[in-house]
């Protein structure tokens, strides 16, 4: 849902920040998800121009891998 809202408000950075805070802090009261609201910092710093280095494939791997690592840690801690 947050990705859809980011797409809808792609030209309105303040609205993206509000959506980010509402989803990360409003839907999960007093949880670790609140740290997700900090993601607005790099999102707001993005200026719609590609960087010097092509990091696309790194992030294609990083996102699913870090989720798998977190799930693995959770499973390990629960057992």
N, C-alpha and C positions, 0 to 999 in steps of 0.2 A: 504494500500500500504506500509506503514511504517513497519507493522508487517512482511509482505513478505520480504522486504529488510533486516530486522533484521534476519530473518531465513536464507536468502541467505548468509549474512555476519556473521553468528554466530561464526565463528572462527577468524574473523578479527575485533577486537574491534575498531580500528581507523576508519575503514570503517563504522561501526555502528554509531560512533560519527558524522561523516560527513553526513551520511544519516539523522540522527536525526536533525542536524542543518539545512540541506537543506529543509526538510519537515516542520519543525516547524517555521523557520525564513524566508525561501525563498518563500514558498507558501502563507504565510499570512503576508504581509509587515505591520509593525507597529501595531500589534494587541496583545492581551493578550496571544495568542498561542505561542508567543516567550518564555514564561515561560516553555513551554513543552520541550525546549532545555535543561533545567536544569535536566531533567530526565536522562540524560546521566551519571550523577554522580553516582547514585546507580547502574545503569546498568553496568558501568565500574568496580565498586567495587565487583560485583558478581564474585566468583571464581569457579563456577560449582560444588560446594559441598553443600549438604543440610545443613541447619542450625540446631541448637540445638532444636529449637521449630518448630513444624509443623504448619505453618501459612497458608497452602494451602487453607483451607476452609474459613478462614477469608478474604483472597483476592478474592476468588470466590464470596463472598457476597459484599465486599467493592467496587469493581469496578462498578458493575451495580447500587448499591445504591448511590454512589456519583454522577453518571451521572443523575439519577432520581432526586436527590436533586438539582443539578445545573439547570436542566430543570424546576423544580418547582419554584426555585428562579427567573428564567428568566420570566416564565409565570406570577408570582406574580408581578414582577417589571413592566412588560409591561401593565398590567391592572391597 
